[in-house]
Amino acid sequence: MPLTMNREVFITCAVTGSGGTQDRSPHVPRSPKEIADSAIDAARAGAAVVHCHVRDPETGSPRRDVALYREVTDRIRDADIDVVLNLTAGMGGDIVFGGVERPLPPVDGTDMVGATERVAHIAACLPEICTLDCGTMNFAEADYVMTNTPGMLQAMGRMMTDLGVKPEIEAFDTGHLWYAKQLVKDGVLDSPALVQLCMGVPWGAPDDLNTFMAMVNNVPDDWTFSAFALGRNQMPYVAASVLAGGNVRVGLEDNLFLDKGVLATNAQLVERAVSIVENLGATIIGPQAVRDKLGLVKRAPKG
């Protein structure tokens, strides 16, 4: 297979995520101000896109509160630096079963809502991009399932398309790419599509290079993809994705460390990624170039 290195690369910073990392590093932002400030710092460091979740400002637990999203997006839009806004739409599909002998009813931690509620903050904030987790998957926890049925994905995908927000397809395994192509074929999503290849998330696609290239080879040639891996493999995947023809994602959602035992900030992770990309001989592109490439329109929210 010939090398198809990407020479014009954009970096996404996944600022905080929804995992239980809030007490493992003082740099994981919780409040809307902290999340926005960290996103702005990442943009100054070279991120063209910031991918944002919101958290309870006191406990750091994940939230779906529209008001929190509005505050984060308003603060980022009011900043003196430009950046493409990417909001998660992955919340609201969580089932925690009651155990192997009595799985029903679901137990604490379950958060299952309808398609309209899952996309409510997207309609309110109108980011340029939002995520669409393109399948159901077992996560590391014994009885937790991330649930995204075909019917739910069709409904959410149509809402995103009708809002003029570009879905970023989150593909955690090859079957998710298979269904993403079906959503495009059915006219639910526009083509060419945008894909994030999510590597090393238990129990999706492992982060070995054979599996990664299988994922890459399932992305249509005219689509745009980025990739990331968790933990210590975050930075190796910066190089791997660029060499495979893609873009990159780093950030505290996926990895807390700059080096062994050294906790990172989002800006430091972006700076490290910039160095890797440039040392490969590629160019880092900015937010307006990303908008031009992906056909995005920067908008203010309604009202």
URSUL-V677790 format. One record per backbone hydrogen bond with DSSP energy under -1.0 kcal/mol. NH is the residue of the N-H (numbers start at 1). CO is the residue of the C=O. If there is no record, write none. Layout:
nh:NH co:CO
nh:NH co:CO
//
This chain:
nh:6 co:242
nh:9 co:283
nh:12 co:248
nh:13 co:49
nh:14 co:250
nh:15 co:51
nh:21 co:19
nh:24 co:21
nh:28 co:25
nh:35 co:31
nh:36 co:32
nh:37 co:33
nh:38 co:34
nh:39 co:35
nh:40 co:36
nh:41 co:37
nh:42 co:38
nh:43 co:39
nh:44 co:40
nh:45 co:41
nh:47 co:42
nh:48 co:11
nh:49 co:11
nh:50 co:84
nh:51 co:13
nh:52 co:86
nh:56 co:61
nh:60 co:56
nh:63 co:54
nh:69 co:65
nh:70 co:66
nh:71 co:67
nh:72 co:68
nh:73 co:69
nh:74 co:70
nh:75 co:71
nh:76 co:72
nh:77 co:73
nh:78 co:74
nh:79 co:76
nh:84 co:48
nh:86 co:50
nh:87 co:129
nh:88 co:52
nh:94 co:111
nh:95 co:145
nh:97 co:143
nh:98 co:103
nh:107 co:96
nh:110 co:107
nh:111 co:94
nh:113 co:92
nh:118 co:114
nh:119 co:115
nh:123 co:119
nh:124 co:120
nh:125 co:121
nh:126 co:122
nh:129 co:85
nh:130 co:166
nh:131 co:87
nh:132 co:168
nh:134 co:170
nh:135 co:133
nh:137 co:146
nh:139 co:144
nh:145 co:95
nh:146 co:137
nh:147 co:93
nh:153 co:149
nh:154 co:150
nh:155 co:151
nh:156 co:152
nh:157 co:153
nh:158 co:154
nh:159 co:155
nh:160 co:156
nh:161 co:157
nh:162 co:158
nh:163 co:159
nh:165 co:160
nh:166 co:128
nh:168 co:130
nh:169 co:194
nh:170 co:132
nh:171 co:196
nh:178 co:174
nh:179 co:175
nh:180 co:176
nh:181 co:177
nh:182 co:178
nh:183 co:179
nh:184 co:180
nh:185 co:181
nh:186 co:182
nh:187 co:184
nh:188 co:183
nh:189 co:183
nh:195 co:224
nh:196 co:169
nh:197 co:226
nh:198 co:171
nh:199 co:228
nh:200 co:205
nh:204 co:201
nh:205 co:172
nh:212 co:208
nh:213 co:209
nh:214 co:210
nh:215 co:211
nh:216 co:212
nh:217 co:213
nh:218 co:215
nh:219 co:216
nh:223 co:220
nh:224 co:193
nh:226 co:195
nh:227 co:247
nh:228 co:197
nh:231 co:254
nh:233 co:230
nh:234 co:231
nh:237 co:233
nh:239 co:235
nh:240 co:236
nh:241 co:237
nh:242 co:238
nh:243 co:239
nh:244 co:240
nh:245 co:242
nh:246 co:241
nh:247 co:225
nh:248 co:10
nh:249 co:227
nh:250 co:12
nh:253 co:14
nh:254 co:251
nh:255 co:251
nh:258 co:262
nh:259 co:262
nh:262 co:259
nh:264 co:256
nh:269 co:265
nh:270 co:266
nh:271 co:267
nh:272 co:268
nh:273 co:269
nh:274 co:270
nh:275 co:271
nh:276 co:272
nh:277 co:273
nh:278 co:274
nh:279 co:275
nh:280 co:276
nh:281 co:278
nh:282 co:277
nh:283 co:7
nh:285 co:9
nh:290 co:286
nh:291 co:287
nh:292 co:288
nh:293 co:289
nh:294 co:290
nh:295 co:291
nh:296 co:291
//
